[in-house]
């Protein structure tokens, strides 16, 4: 019903900290014994360290809910409802990380009027920890982005946009490490090629670096720093019909990334996609569509093994 929200568990994944791989779906397999998610929650989670990861992508300046007569998302979304959900989850969970995968700007008159400042103020009020840049986050120019981010109380992570010779030099970071409940989480961001999507007069002397090369370099750096979980905030897009780099291509050509939180293609995933990487381990990919109508949620339980339970939250 409109105005109500429900958290519905979808799948449970077993992540073995020694093998760095996800091993199961639906039930947890450890030591040759099947363990139901219910039993895990009831008997075993007290000894585990739990971290809840929330994420969005392609919110596109949707501050208000969609109108009640909207064909696909009647009355859904909106910053206020998202805040209510996030605050509810934070009241229930001790260790929460909130991330965004880009295209924060462009899509409603709010961006035309406030040039991204309102979006930054809203995200800061919601307590975002980090975000990456999407191509539409350049729509106000780099000077406009810089001005808007004066109101951002969170970090922008961009590993493959080299801003050295621009006004954004040292205004973004390659990686950032968060510590939540004794769990060390490494996060970095990669973005799509700007040429053809953003006028060259806007991105200027920004150098576009190979996203797969930079992603693997960041993941290795974070692994060497002792991160338990390594997350890529990607604005590459979920999948294409050609050789263009996408989340699925990146996952297949990676070694140390555990989770890719994607954007750009506005892909609604009911459950995370699983892709085998170069080491034969599984990388999870998730994306929440667009417009802020969904809030992605993954619960990680960390001990000798790390368990990831994925939920999709409908903002309605």
SERORO-638447 format. One record per residue (C-alpha): residue number from 1; x, y, z; residue in one letter. Coordinates in Angstrom, 1 decimal, m for minus. Layout:
REM SERORO-638447
PT,num,east,north,up,residu
PT,NUM,X,Y,Z,A
...
END
This chain:
REM SERORO-638447
PT,num,east,north,up,residu
PT,1,0.0,0.0,0.0,X
PT,2,1.1,3.5,m0.7,X
PT,3,2.7,5.2,2.3,X
PT,4,4.0,1.9,3.7,X
PT,5,7.3,0.3,3.3,X
PT,6,8.5,m3.3,3.9,X
PT,7,11.9,m4.9,4.1,X
PT,8,11.8,m8.3,2.4,X
PT,9,14.9,m10.6,2.5,X
PT,10,15.7,m11.9,m0.9,X
PT,11,18.8,m14.1,m0.8,X
PT,12,21.5,m15.1,1.6,X
PT,13,25.1,m15.4,0.4,X
PT,14,28.0,m17.1,2.2,X
PT,15,31.3,m15.3,1.8,X
PT,16,34.3,m17.3,3.0,X
PT,17,36.9,m14.9,4.3,X
PT,18,39.8,m17.3,3.6,X
PT,19,38.8,m18.1,0.0,X
PT,20,37.3,m14.6,m0.6,X
PT,21,34.4,m16.1,m2.4,X
PT,22,30.6,m16.3,m2.2,X
PT,23,29.5,m19.9,m2.1,X
PT,24,25.8,m20.2,m1.8,X
PT,25,22.3,m18.9,m2.5,X
PT,26,19.3,m19.2,m0.4,X
PT,27,21.0,m21.4,2.2,X
PT,28,24.4,m21.1,3.8,X
PT,29,26.9,m24.0,3.3,X
PT,30,29.7,m24.3,5.8,X
PT,31,31.6,m27.4,6.7,X
PT,32,29.4,m29.4,4.4,X
PT,33,26.3,m28.6,6.5,X
PT,34,23.3,m26.6,5.2,X
PT,35,22.3,m23.8,7.6,X
PT,36,19.0,m22.0,7.0,X
PT,37,19.0,m18.1,7.2,X
PT,38,16.5,m18.4,10.0,X
PT,39,18.8,m20.6,12.1,X
PT,40,21.7,m18.2,11.3,X
PT,41,19.7,m15.2,12.5,X
PT,42,18.4,m16.9,15.6,X
PT,43,21.5,m18.7,16.9,X
PT,44,24.7,m17.4,15.3,X
PT,45,24.6,m13.7,14.6,X
PT,46,25.3,m12.7,18.2,X
PT,47,28.9,m13.8,17.8,X
PT,48,29.2,m12.1,14.4,X
PT,49,30.0,m8.5,13.5,X
PT,50,27.2,m7.0,11.4,X
PT,51,27.5,m4.2,9.0,X
PT,52,24.5,m2.9,7.0,X
PT,53,25.2,m1.2,3.6,X
PT,54,22.6,1.0,2.1,X
PT,55,22.9,2.4,m1.4,X
PT,56,21.2,4.4,m4.2,X
PT,57,22.0,5.4,m7.7,X
PT,58,20.7,7.8,m10.4,X
PT,59,18.4,9.7,m8.1,X
PT,60,18.4,12.5,m10.7,X
PT,61,17.3,15.4,m8.5,X
PT,62,14.1,13.7,m7.5,X
PT,63,13.5,15.5,m4.2,X
PT,64,9.7,14.9,m4.1,X
PT,65,7.9,11.6,m4.6,X
PT,66,6.6,10.8,m8.0,X
PT,67,3.1,12.1,m8.6,X
PT,68,0.2,9.9,m7.7,X
PT,69,m0.8,9.5,m11.4,X
PT,70,2.7,8.5,m12.5,X
PT,71,2.5,5.5,m14.8,X
PT,72,5.2,3.4,m13.2,X
PT,73,6.0,4.8,m9.7,X
PT,74,2.8,6.5,m8.4,X
PT,75,3.5,8.2,m5.1,X
PT,76,6.9,6.5,m4.7,X
PT,77,10.3,7.8,m3.8,X
PT,78,11.2,11.2,m2.4,X
PT,79,13.9,12.3,0.0,X
PT,80,11.6,12.5,3.0,X
PT,81,10.4,8.9,2.7,X
PT,82,14.0,7.8,2.0,X
PT,83,15.1,9.5,5.2,X
PT,84,12.3,7.8,7.2,X
PT,85,13.5,4.4,5.9,X
PT,86,17.2,5.2,6.6,X
PT,87,16.5,6.5,10.1,X
PT,88,14.4,3.4,10.8,X
PT,89,17.2,1.1,9.7,X
PT,90,19.8,3.1,11.7,X
PT,91,17.6,2.8,14.8,X
PT,92,17.6,m1.0,14.4,X
PT,93,21.2,m1.5,13.2,X
PT,94,24.4,m0.3,15.0,X
PT,95,26.7,m0.1,12.0,X
PT,96,25.4,1.4,8.8,X
PT,97,27.2,2.7,5.7,X
PT,98,25.2,4.8,3.1,X
PT,99,26.6,5.1,m0.5,X
PT,100,25.6,6.5,m3.9,X
PT,101,26.7,5.5,m7.4,X
PT,102,26.3,8.8,m9.2,X
PT,103,23.9,10.9,m11.4,X
PT,104,22.7,12.8,m8.4,X
PT,105,22.0,15.8,m10.6,X
PT,106,19.6,16.6,m13.5,X
PT,107,16.0,15.5,m14.0,X
PT,108,13.7,18.0,m12.2,X
PT,109,13.3,21.7,m11.9,X
PT,110,15.1,21.6,m8.5,X
PT,111,18.4,21.1,m10.4,X
PT,112,17.6,23.9,m12.8,X
PT,113,16.9,26.3,m9.9,X
PT,114,19.4,25.3,m7.3,X
PT,115,22.2,23.8,m9.5,X
PT,116,22.8,20.8,m7.2,X
PT,117,23.0,22.6,m3.9,X
PT,118,19.7,21.2,m2.7,X
PT,119,20.7,17.7,m3.6,X
PT,120,23.9,18.0,m1.6,X
PT,121,22.1,19.4,1.4,X
PT,122,19.6,16.6,1.2,X
PT,123,22.2,13.9,1.0,X
PT,124,24.2,15.4,3.8,X
PT,125,21.0,15.5,5.9,X
PT,126,20.5,11.8,5.1,X
PT,127,24.0,11.1,6.3,X
PT,128,25.6,9.7,3.1,X
PT,129,29.2,8.4,3.7,X
PT,130,30.4,8.5,0.1,X
PT,131,29.4,8.8,m3.5,X
PT,132,30.9,8.6,m7.0,X
PT,133,30.3,11.0,m9.9,X
PT,134,28.0,10.2,m12.8,X
PT,135,28.1,11.9,m16.2,X
PT,136,25.1,14.1,m15.3,X
PT,137,26.9,15.4,m12.3,X
PT,138,28.9,17.5,m14.8,X
PT,139,25.8,19.1,m16.1,X
PT,140,26.3,22.3,m14.1,X
PT,141,29.9,22.5,m15.2,X
PT,142,32.9,21.6,m12.9,X
PT,143,32.6,25.0,m11.3,X
PT,144,28.9,24.3,m10.5,X
PT,145,29.8,20.8,m9.1,X
PT,146,32.5,22.4,m7.0,X
PT,147,30.1,25.0,m5.6,X
PT,148,27.4,22.4,m4.9,X
PT,149,29.8,20.1,m3.0,X
PT,150,30.6,22.9,m0.6,X
PT,151,27.4,21.6,1.0,X
PT,152,28.3,18.0,0.9,X
PT,153,29.3,16.4,4.2,X
PT,154,30.5,13.2,2.5,X
PT,155,33.3,12.2,0.2,X
PT,156,33.3,11.8,m3.6,X
PT,157,35.4,8.9,m4.8,X
PT,158,36.6,9.0,m8.4,X
PT,159,39.6,6.7,m9.3,X
PT,160,39.6,7.0,m13.1,X
PT,161,38.8,10.7,m13.5,X
PT,162,42.2,12.5,m13.3,X
PT,163,41.3,16.1,m12.3,X
PT,164,44.9,17.2,m11.9,X
PT,165,44.7,20.1,m14.3,X
PT,166,41.2,21.2,m13.4,X
PT,167,39.5,23.1,m10.6,X
PT,168,38.5,19.7,m9.1,X
PT,169,42.1,18.8,m8.4,X
PT,170,42.3,17.2,m4.9,X
PT,171,38.5,17.7,m4.4,X
PT,172,37.8,14.0,m4.9,X
PT,173,39.5,10.9,m3.5,X
PT,174,40.5,7.6,m5.1,X
PT,175,39.6,5.4,m2.2,X
PT,176,38.3,5.7,1.4,X
PT,177,38.3,3.2,4.2,X
PT,178,35.5,3.0,6.8,X
PT,179,35.6,1.0,10.0,X
PT,180,32.2,m0.2,11.2,X
PT,181,31.9,m2.5,14.2,X
PT,182,35.4,m3.8,13.8,X
PT,183,34.9,m4.4,10.1,X
PT,184,37.3,m2.6,7.7,X
PT,185,35.4,m1.6,4.5,X
PT,186,37.3,m0.2,1.5,X
PT,187,35.4,1.9,m1.1,X
PT,188,36.4,3.4,m4.4,X
PT,189,34.6,4.8,m7.4,X
PT,190,34.9,4.6,m11.2,X
PT,191,32.9,6.4,m13.9,X
PT,192,32.0,6.2,m17.5,X
PT,193,33.8,7.7,m20.4,X
PT,194,32.7,11.4,m20.6,X
PT,195,33.5,11.9,m24.3,X
PT,196,30.2,11.7,m26.2,X
PT,197,28.1,12.1,m23.1,X
PT,198,29.4,15.4,m21.7,X
PT,199,30.5,18.4,m23.8,X
PT,200,34.3,18.7,m23.9,X
PT,201,34.0,22.3,m22.9,X
PT,202,32.6,21.2,m19.6,X
PT,203,35.0,18.5,m18.5,X
PT,204,38.0,20.3,m20.1,X
PT,205,41.3,18.8,m19.2,X
PT,206,39.9,15.9,m17.2,X
PT,207,41.9,12.8,m18.1,X
PT,208,39.8,9.6,m18.5,X
PT,209,41.8,6.6,m17.2,X
PT,210,41.0,2.9,m17.9,X
PT,211,38.3,2.0,m15.4,X
PT,212,39.3,m1.7,m15.2,X
PT,213,43.0,m0.9,m14.6,X
PT,214,42.2,1.8,m11.9,X
PT,215,39.6,m0.4,m10.3,X
PT,216,41.9,m3.3,m9.9,X
PT,217,44.7,m1.0,m8.7,X
PT,218,42.4,0.5,m6.0,X
PT,219,41.1,m3.0,m4.9,X
PT,220,44.7,m4.2,m4.5,X
PT,221,45.6,m1.1,m2.5,X
PT,222,42.6,m1.6,m0.2,X
PT,223,43.4,m5.3,0.2,X
PT,224,47.0,m4.4,1.2,X
PT,225,45.5,m2.1,3.8,X
PT,226,43.7,m5.0,5.3,X
PT,227,40.1,m4.3,4.2,X
PT,228,37.7,m7.1,4.9,X
PT,229,35.2,m6.0,2.3,X
PT,230,36.1,m4.0,m0.9,X
PT,231,33.3,m2.1,m2.7,X
PT,232,33.3,m0.4,m6.1,X
PT,233,30.9,2.5,m6.6,X
PT,234,30.4,2.2,m10.4,X
PT,235,28.8,4.6,m12.9,X
PT,236,29.8,2.4,m15.8,X
PT,237,26.5,0.8,m16.5,X
PT,238,25.3,m2.8,m15.8,X
PT,239,25.6,m4.4,m19.2,X
PT,240,26.0,m3.6,m22.9,X
PT,241,25.7,m5.7,m26.1,X
PT,242,29.3,m4.9,m27.1,X
PT,243,32.7,m4.8,m25.6,X
PT,244,32.1,m1.5,m23.7,X
PT,245,33.2,m1.7,m20.1,X
PT,246,30.3,m2.4,m17.8,X
PT,247,29.8,m3.7,m14.2,X
PT,248,29.6,m7.3,m15.5,X
PT,249,32.8,m6.9,m17.6,X
PT,250,34.6,m5.2,m14.7,X
PT,251,33.6,m8.0,m12.3,X
PT,252,34.8,m10.7,m14.7,X
PT,253,38.2,m9.0,m15.1,X
PT,254,38.7,m8.2,m11.4,X
PT,255,40.4,m10.1,m8.5,X
PT,256,39.8,m8.4,m5.2,X
PT,257,36.5,m6.6,m5.6,X
PT,258,33.7,m8.2,m3.5,X
PT,259,30.8,m5.9,m4.4,X
PT,260,29.9,m3.5,m7.2,X
PT,261,27.2,m1.0,m6.6,X
PT,262,26.3,0.2,m10.0,X
PT,263,24.5,3.1,m11.8,X
PT,264,24.0,4.8,m15.2,X
PT,265,21.8,2.2,m16.9,X
PT,266,18.9,2.6,m14.5,X
PT,267,18.8,m1.2,m14.0,X
PT,268,16.3,m2.6,m11.4,X
PT,269,17.8,m5.8,m10.0,X
PT,270,15.5,m7.9,m7.8,X
PT,271,18.6,m9.8,m6.5,X
PT,272,22.3,m9.2,m7.0,X
PT,273,24.0,m10.6,m10.1,X
PT,274,26.8,m13.0,m9.4,X
PT,275,29.9,m13.0,m11.7,X
PT,276,33.0,m15.1,m11.4,X
PT,277,36.2,m13.0,m11.4,X
PT,278,39.7,m13.9,m12.7,X
PT,279,40.4,m15.9,m9.5,X
PT,280,37.2,m17.9,m9.9,X
PT,281,35.5,m16.2,m7.0,X
PT,282,32.1,m14.5,m7.1,X
PT,283,31.6,m10.8,m7.3,X
PT,284,28.1,m9.4,m6.4,X
PT,285,26.6,m6.6,m8.5,X
PT,286,23.6,m4.6,m7.5,X
PT,287,21.8,m1.6,m8.9,X
PT,288,18.6,0.1,m7.6,X
PT,289,17.0,1.5,m10.8,X
PT,290,16.6,5.2,m10.7,X
PT,291,14.7,8.2,m9.3,X
PT,292,15.2,7.1,m5.6,X
PT,293,12.2,4.7,m5.7,X
PT,294,14.4,1.9,m4.3,X
PT,295,16.9,1.8,m1.5,X
PT,296,19.4,m1.1,m1.8,X
PT,297,20.3,m3.0,1.4,X
PT,298,23.0,m5.6,2.1,X
PT,299,23.7,m7.0,5.6,X
PT,300,27.2,m8.3,6.1,X
PT,301,28.0,m10.7,9.0,X
PT,302,31.7,m10.9,9.7,X
PT,303,33.7,m13.5,11.7,X
PT,304,35.8,m16.3,10.2,X
PT,305,33.3,m16.1,7.4,X
PT,306,31.3,m13.2,6.1,X
PT,307,27.6,m13.6,5.3,X
PT,308,25.8,m11.1,3.0,X
PT,309,22.0,m10.9,3.1,X
PT,310,20.5,m8.7,0.4,X
PT,311,17.3,m6.8,0.6,X
PT,312,15.6,m4.3,m1.7,X
PT,313,13.6,m1.6,0.0,X
PT,314,10.8,0.0,m2.0,X
PT,315,10.3,3.7,m1.1,X
PT,316,6.6,4.1,m1.4,X
END
